[in-house]
Amino acid sequence: MTGPSLADGRPPTRKRSGGERTTSINSLDHDILCVVFSFLGPFDLAHCSSVCKFWNKIVNKSKLLQDLYHRQRGSYAHSSDMPALSQKPLRYHMREWAIAHHQSSLRVGHVEVDQWKGHSIGVNQCRMKMSSILTGVGDKIVGLIGTRIGIWRRGGQRSIFPSREGTFPKGLCLRYLDPEAVVGCEDGTVRVFDMYSRKCSRIIRMHSAPVTCLSLSGEQLIFSGSSLGSITISGLSSDERVATLRPNDRIGIKTLCFNPCSNLVFAGCASGYASCWDLRKMGVLWERRVSPNVLYSLGHMQYDTSTIVVGGIDGVLRVLDQSTGELVSSYVMDQPVSSASSSSGGIEKRNGRRLSEDARIDNIPRAARPPIMCLAVGMKKVVTTHNGKQIRLWKFH
């Protein structure tokens, strides 16, 4: 049962027993909130518009915020990346502006790097969610332990399933989409586990070779890559095979990424090739060799249909154009600037260095470019993990 609310969506203020009224954020009137919101950036405004009906009305209808949008848009007046204002809600345009700013930063921005040691062994997984960074060996919270699945609680407790009698062939990759965990196995199958019953609900034959990487979509599709170089797409609930994608370079697929906004599938191979398929045409859009060695990870920010970030064994962070595969920019870490203590040890602050197109990678010290095992992309930032125990936060300005 929900409590009472005013006509504009604000909850009424409660009185204390002594007759004094409490003051909260809901006590602020329209004009004061406009002033507060005017100090926020476009991405934060988009989040504020989703808090309640009252805030949504202010963000979408306020003349002050309309003027703020146009002022911020002015710096991109001559940029083809900046979308034109239409009849869509203002929060949509604020999000588009923020994405355009993110894309511009990855292309030409100045880079700062924070580096620290987060684990006692090499780190090969990372995720970003609401300004938090999650890292580990295997997926933390839900992860693979050889032939079983482990669940870690915040207090440190761990539970493992299935039982030893019900173990599956060695798992090589895992993706979790509540309430199901999907495991790619050495025998070429994908096994789907229900996290509540802790039972295997489906076994899907995807490849005749080991499944090396997985990606899931909100439309209940499983994308799996194999050591033989093929990509299979199947339904998560129906087990029906949708399509098989085959790159021209048949050396093993190491990483997969699906962009639901553009219906594009991206893959990285052991030979350094990156490939892209358009699911609407079921055909290859482009294939390019972007690195001389293995590509381990690639990713993009949510809603970004312009750029994709790639990392691999040579330790160079590369930004590619999603539509063409052309190299937009590439970065390595430069000399240290300063260091500060933290609970996890020491945080080393460095500058990132943008490489020229003709830069010789072999001439760059390995310490500046340890292999990138996994990466996650956020607003004007990229997190990378490395098998030398380091975690790096790349901040683009």
Legacy VTK file of the C-alpha trace (Angstrom):
# vtk DataFile Version 3.0
C-alpha trace
ASCII
DATASET POLYDATA
POINTS 397 float
0.000 0.000 0.000
1.447 3.381 -0.994
1.219 6.584 1.022
-0.598 9.790 0.027
0.922 12.213 -2.446
0.232 15.684 -3.779
-1.194 16.334 -7.241
2.268 17.011 -8.682
3.673 13.732 -7.378
5.438 15.103 -4.248
4.816 13.343 -0.928
3.348 15.619 1.773
5.719 16.854 4.490
5.200 15.298 7.919
4.922 17.257 11.133
6.885 16.418 14.249
5.060 15.814 17.488
6.205 19.230 18.728
4.519 21.001 15.807
7.713 21.684 13.806
7.755 20.672 10.165
10.618 18.520 8.907
12.640 19.763 5.947
13.640 17.395 3.130
14.449 17.531 -0.553
10.725 17.136 -1.229
10.078 20.387 0.634
11.924 22.446 -2.003
9.733 24.252 -4.486
10.033 24.326 -8.272
12.314 27.399 -8.534
14.812 26.184 -5.921
15.074 22.766 -7.573
15.696 24.478 -10.916
18.656 26.306 -9.387
20.001 23.063 -7.857
19.586 21.166 -11.123
21.344 23.920 -13.078
24.636 22.890 -11.436
24.360 19.306 -12.737
25.696 17.870 -15.945
23.487 16.355 -18.629
23.987 12.741 -17.614
23.075 13.464 -13.964
19.995 15.394 -15.134
18.852 12.367 -17.111
19.081 10.285 -13.908
17.231 12.955 -11.879
14.348 12.920 -14.347
13.701 9.280 -13.397
13.468 9.864 -9.615
9.802 10.974 -9.424
7.057 12.656 -11.450
7.743 16.049 -9.857
11.443 16.025 -10.802
10.653 14.614 -14.238
8.256 17.499 -14.878
10.907 20.062 -13.865
13.637 18.522 -16.028
11.394 18.270 -19.077
9.413 21.528 -18.828
11.757 24.042 -17.188
12.878 26.930 -19.411
16.045 27.230 -17.312
17.082 23.676 -18.118
16.183 24.146 -21.775
18.583 27.096 -21.840
21.239 24.983 -20.071
20.906 22.299 -22.726
21.315 24.816 -25.547
24.340 26.439 -23.861
26.071 23.076 -23.446
25.075 22.098 -26.959
26.677 25.270 -28.286
30.200 23.888 -27.883
29.202 21.146 -30.341
27.364 23.447 -32.756
29.704 22.489 -35.600
30.024 18.811 -34.682
28.250 16.140 -36.702
28.193 13.980 -33.535
25.736 16.328 -31.778
22.097 15.344 -32.360
19.557 17.997 -33.324
16.818 18.958 -30.848
13.489 17.292 -31.620
10.173 16.756 -29.842
11.584 13.952 -27.701
11.863 14.540 -23.903
14.717 16.762 -22.789
16.291 13.913 -20.784
16.693 12.019 -24.080
18.639 14.929 -25.586
20.725 15.276 -22.401
21.654 11.599 -22.700
22.514 12.050 -26.379
24.664 15.064 -25.524
26.477 13.081 -22.818
27.158 10.187 -25.207
28.466 12.605 -27.847
30.765 14.117 -25.194
31.947 10.613 -24.238
32.649 9.746 -27.881
34.586 12.975 -28.422
36.692 12.336 -25.290
37.676 8.855 -26.495
38.660 10.234 -29.877
40.740 13.285 -28.980
40.729 13.675 -25.203
43.548 14.014 -22.685
43.991 10.841 -20.604
44.847 10.319 -16.946
45.428 6.843 -15.502
44.993 5.615 -11.921
46.732 2.275 -11.294
46.694 0.039 -8.230
47.081 -3.605 -7.220
43.743 -5.104 -6.274
44.511 -8.836 -6.032
47.290 -11.207 -5.075
47.096 -12.923 -8.471
46.357 -11.831 -12.033
42.935 -10.252 -12.644
40.948 -11.309 -15.693
37.427 -9.988 -15.076
35.977 -6.537 -14.446
32.586 -4.838 -14.473
31.360 -1.302 -13.812
27.997 -0.438 -12.285
26.863 2.896 -10.823
30.414 4.204 -10.259
31.494 0.914 -8.626
34.207 -1.333 -10.039
33.988 -5.106 -9.592
37.052 -7.196 -10.387
38.167 -10.757 -9.855
39.467 -14.004 -11.265
36.341 -15.278 -12.970
33.088 -13.389 -12.399
32.899 -12.309 -8.773
29.530 -12.871 -7.023
28.754 -15.632 -9.558
31.871 -17.371 -10.872
33.310 -20.572 -12.255
35.267 -23.016 -10.120
36.420 -25.593 -12.653
33.350 -27.783 -13.122
31.034 -26.012 -10.665
29.549 -22.568 -9.989
30.322 -20.476 -6.918
28.233 -17.700 -5.357
29.943 -15.159 -3.110
27.980 -13.112 -0.579
28.970 -9.634 0.598
30.001 -10.998 3.983
32.448 -13.399 2.359
30.325 -16.551 2.540
30.481 -18.848 -0.449
28.183 -21.576 -1.715
28.996 -23.992 -4.535
26.704 -25.977 -6.813
25.949 -28.404 -8.360
27.059 -31.267 -6.126
30.111 -33.285 -7.089
27.821 -35.935 -8.595
26.284 -33.374 -10.947
29.358 -31.511 -12.169
29.527 -30.413 -15.790
32.492 -30.555 -18.214
35.080 -27.898 -17.486
33.602 -24.401 -17.831
35.636 -21.879 -19.834
33.373 -18.807 -19.670
30.315 -17.604 -17.810
27.673 -14.903 -18.160
24.977 -14.083 -15.630
21.564 -12.633 -16.508
19.295 -12.881 -13.484
17.916 -15.410 -12.719
20.085 -17.577 -14.970
23.811 -18.318 -15.211
25.040 -19.441 -18.633
28.244 -21.502 -18.775
30.273 -22.243 -21.912
31.904 -25.657 -21.599
34.918 -27.478 -22.977
32.720 -30.034 -24.760
31.081 -27.361 -26.977
27.839 -27.127 -25.005
26.278 -24.201 -23.174
24.579 -25.072 -19.891
21.910 -22.831 -18.399
21.482 -22.910 -14.602
18.550 -21.506 -12.658
20.113 -19.599 -9.752
17.146 -20.179 -7.443
16.624 -23.911 -7.882
20.391 -24.346 -8.550
19.641 -26.903 -11.242
20.675 -27.125 -14.865
17.547 -26.199 -16.824
18.934 -26.609 -20.356
21.919 -28.011 -22.238
22.400 -26.444 -25.670
24.805 -27.866 -28.244
26.496 -24.791 -29.715
29.804 -25.979 -31.232
31.871 -29.056 -31.972
34.805 -27.356 -30.208
35.223 -25.664 -26.791
33.077 -22.566 -26.138
35.605 -19.797 -25.435
33.377 -16.722 -24.900
29.753 -15.741 -24.388
27.498 -12.718 -24.691
23.812 -12.388 -23.768
21.095 -10.049 -24.990
17.938 -8.819 -23.330
15.994 -10.484 -26.168
16.874 -13.930 -24.787
19.670 -14.675 -27.243
22.986 -16.418 -26.510
26.049 -15.518 -28.577
28.902 -18.014 -28.258
32.351 -18.147 -29.829
34.458 -21.264 -30.276
38.122 -22.154 -30.502
37.557 -23.073 -34.172
36.533 -19.507 -35.022
32.757 -19.692 -35.492
30.010 -17.783 -33.656
26.626 -19.386 -32.956
23.451 -17.542 -31.947
20.694 -19.506 -30.190
17.555 -18.758 -28.210
18.024 -18.844 -24.446
14.565 -20.267 -23.771
13.723 -22.141 -26.983
17.198 -23.616 -27.684
16.540 -22.832 -31.343
19.625 -21.975 -33.391
19.156 -18.530 -34.942
22.318 -18.158 -37.004
25.967 -19.117 -37.411
28.523 -16.397 -38.162
31.908 -17.253 -39.620
34.741 -14.720 -39.893
37.199 -15.042 -42.757
39.966 -15.431 -40.199
39.233 -18.822 -38.597
41.602 -18.613 -35.614
39.763 -18.897 -32.280
37.261 -16.310 -31.069
38.422 -14.863 -27.731
35.817 -12.191 -26.946
32.291 -11.218 -27.989
30.126 -8.142 -27.588
26.559 -7.405 -28.765
25.168 -3.875 -29.168
21.338 -4.035 -29.021
20.999 -0.381 -30.105
22.539 -1.063 -33.521
22.068 -4.875 -33.762
25.795 -5.292 -34.319
27.887 -8.226 -33.052
31.614 -7.662 -32.442
34.286 -10.339 -32.003
38.003 -10.414 -31.247
40.251 -13.240 -32.457
43.515 -14.858 -31.412
45.191 -13.465 -34.529
44.452 -9.837 -33.637
41.504 -9.426 -36.011
38.313 -7.660 -34.939
35.107 -8.441 -36.834
31.597 -7.001 -36.966
28.304 -8.508 -38.181
24.988 -6.784 -38.796
22.247 -9.090 -37.483
19.642 -7.388 -39.671
21.483 -8.625 -42.760
23.245 -11.615 -41.183
26.408 -10.537 -42.962
29.907 -9.298 -42.184
30.055 -5.503 -41.937
33.859 -5.303 -41.591
36.967 -7.250 -40.561
40.230 -5.579 -39.631
43.492 -6.617 -38.030
43.771 -4.048 -35.264
46.550 -5.727 -33.262
49.503 -7.989 -34.081
48.509 -10.340 -31.241
45.539 -11.822 -29.370
42.499 -9.648 -28.574
41.147 -10.539 -25.128
38.355 -8.044 -24.552
36.177 -5.438 -26.239
33.256 -3.301 -25.088
31.299 -0.097 -25.475
29.228 2.207 -23.306
25.486 1.612 -23.166
23.641 3.437 -25.979
26.935 4.282 -27.752
26.717 3.287 -31.415
29.853 5.135 -32.528
32.937 3.745 -30.761
34.133 0.432 -29.321
37.177 -0.102 -27.084
39.529 -3.074 -27.631
42.337 -4.541 -25.525
44.644 -7.536 -25.849
48.004 -9.117 -25.232
50.065 -6.160 -26.502
48.599 -3.911 -23.764
47.522 -1.063 -26.070
44.072 0.412 -25.436
42.464 0.999 -28.836
39.299 2.857 -29.836
37.621 1.724 -33.072
34.766 3.109 -35.141
31.810 0.723 -34.763
30.582 1.272 -38.321
33.874 0.781 -40.188
36.372 -0.794 -37.788
38.859 2.002 -38.482
41.279 2.873 -35.698
40.182 6.136 -34.054
42.872 6.397 -31.357
45.189 4.235 -29.246
46.744 4.766 -25.804
49.380 3.460 -23.418
50.329 4.580 -19.924
53.059 7.191 -19.535
55.437 8.046 -16.693
54.078 8.296 -13.100
52.857 11.682 -11.878
52.221 10.958 -8.193
51.129 8.236 -5.804
48.643 8.222 -2.931
47.955 5.658 -0.252
44.694 3.716 -0.187
43.162 0.802 1.662
44.212 -1.530 -1.161
47.831 -0.376 -1.177
49.048 2.488 -3.344
47.315 4.357 -6.147
49.739 5.483 -8.803
48.631 8.427 -10.914
49.966 8.641 -14.429
49.245 10.327 -17.700
48.053 8.365 -20.675
49.848 8.832 -23.961
48.099 8.816 -27.301
50.058 6.932 -29.941
50.653 8.157 -33.455
49.509 6.027 -36.376
53.078 4.975 -37.225
54.165 4.258 -33.616
56.310 1.129 -33.149
54.649 -0.916 -30.394
57.811 -2.994 -29.818
59.692 0.163 -28.798
57.275 0.880 -25.926
58.369 -0.675 -22.581
56.256 -3.639 -21.491
55.728 -2.007 -18.085
53.663 0.676 -19.815
51.512 -1.888 -21.625
50.885 -5.110 -19.667
48.366 -7.436 -21.386
44.765 -6.231 -21.057
42.758 -9.266 -19.927
39.377 -7.554 -19.560
37.890 -4.069 -19.880
34.681 -2.229 -19.039
33.559 1.085 -20.551
31.749 3.872 -18.674
31.088 7.561 -19.198
34.460 9.037 -20.277
36.317 6.241 -18.499
37.589 2.718 -19.128
38.597 0.128 -16.517
41.195 -2.475 -17.507
42.503 -5.494 -15.604
45.878 -7.149 -16.163
47.514 -10.487 -15.410
50.218 -8.615 -13.480
47.628 -7.982 -10.689
47.064 -4.349 -11.710
43.788 -2.533 -12.156
43.770 0.663 -14.221
41.178 3.407 -14.469
41.595 5.461 -17.654
39.905 8.872 -17.387
39.331 10.800 -20.627
38.923 14.595 -20.480
LINES 1 398
397 0 1 2 3 4 5 6 7 8 9 10 11 12 13 14 15 16 17 18 19 20 21 22 23 24 25 26 27 28 29 30 31 32 33 34 35 36 37 38 39 40 41 42 43 44 45 46 47 48 49 50 51 52 53 54 55 56 57 58 59 60 61 62 63 64 65 66 67 68 69 70 71 72 73 74 75 76 77 78 79 80 81 82 83 84 85 86 87 88 89 90 91 92 93 94 95 96 97 98 99 100 101 102 103 104 105 106 107 108 109 110 111 112 113 114 115 116 117 118 119 120 121 122 123 124 125 126 127 128 129 130 131 132 133 134 135 136 137 138 139 140 141 142 143 144 145 146 147 148 149 150 151 152 153 154 155 156 157 158 159 160 161 162 163 164 165 166 167 168 169 170 171 172 173 174 175 176 177 178 179 180 181 182 183 184 185 186 187 188 189 190 191 192 193 194 195 196 197 198 199 200 201 202 203 204 205 206 207 208 209 210 211 212 213 214 215 216 217 218 219 220 221 222 223 224 225 226 227 228 229 230 231 232 233 234 235 236 237 238 239 240 241 242 243 244 245 246 247 248 249 250 251 252 253 254 255 256 257 258 259 260 261 262 263 264 265 266 267 268 269 270 271 272 273 274 275 276 277 278 279 280 281 282 283 284 285 286 287 288 289 290 291 292 293 294 295 296 297 298 299 300 301 302 303 304 305 306 307 308 309 310 311 312 313 314 315 316 317 318 319 320 321 322 323 324 325 326 327 328 329 330 331 332 333 334 335 336 337 338 339 340 341 342 343 344 345 346 347 348 349 350 351 352 353 354 355 356 357 358 359 360 361 362 363 364 365 366 367 368 369 370 371 372 373 374 375 376 377 378 379 380 381 382 383 384 385 386 387 388 389 390 391 392 393 394 395 396
